[in-house]
Amino acid sequence: MGFLIGLLAGAVIALLYAPKTGDVTREELRVRSDELKRRADELQKIANDLSQQAQVKGKELVDEAKRQWDRSGVGQRSNETAGRTGETVRRSSEGGPTAKS
């Protein structure tokens, strides 16, 4: 963005100090500003496309990681351990025998 602003400022200064009539200078400024606007719009579209592609890829990676996690069984073992821990806490609070893992 800073590059575009610098480019525009340089073009304006160059045109203002050029030995041309005001009408020609204004026309050149208009043409160049239209061109810069068009380029900025193109860059914005490219950035939006890249952002959307990154979001899609990120979701795919998250889904794949979840599938691998589920296939590994680590998540199920953690849930089983958590269930036993909860059972231990319930039994001990009820005054009954406690189970050790």
C-alpha angles and dihedrals in degrees: 000000000000089000091056092049091049091047091051093047091049092049092050093049092047091050094047093053095042116106096245135119120266093249093054092045093050091049091051090049090051093049093047094046090050089051092049091049090051091050092048090051090051091050091050091052091049091049091050091049092050091048092052092047090050091051092051092047091047091053090048091052092049091049092049092049090051091050091050091047091052092046092050091058092222091121092052093049090050091051091049091050091048090051092053091048090052090049090052091051092048093050094047092048090050090054094246130123117299124229119220121211 
